[in-house]
């Protein structure tokens, strides 16, 4: 069962948020790695495939507020990026702000004030995401079979 569990990366420099986010993800059955800065996060993303990544908007070595990490994720090959769920965590954005998430290239935004509900927010957002992508995958597979 341990092998089938998914991997998550928590990118946050504040220990209290790292712990809160990690606990929420562990309750959703993820194995969790953490990175406290942009350099470590980019290194970890280059060496391992994650199913879920949370990115904080304030990191000590990232004046652009997490956008370089999001850009690196969105530059991944499309099949790899589509399998990764990205939550952008920010004190400045509302939870489930779909327009900001789209602009940032994230799947969902989570306001820091809502961290205590993170497990429920992610559960709902991932369920909606999977519904869309299950249709996408089915159509994609069907098209690939027709090309053969």
Buried (B, 14 or more C-beta within 10 A) or exposed (E): EEEEEBBBBBBBBBEEBBEBBBBBBBEBEBEBBBBBBBBBBBEBBEEEEBBBBBBBBBBEEBEEBBBBBBEBBBEBEEEEEBBBBBBBBBEEBEBBBEEBBEEBBBBBBBBBEBBEBBBEBBBEBBEEBEEEBEEEBEEEEEEEEEEE
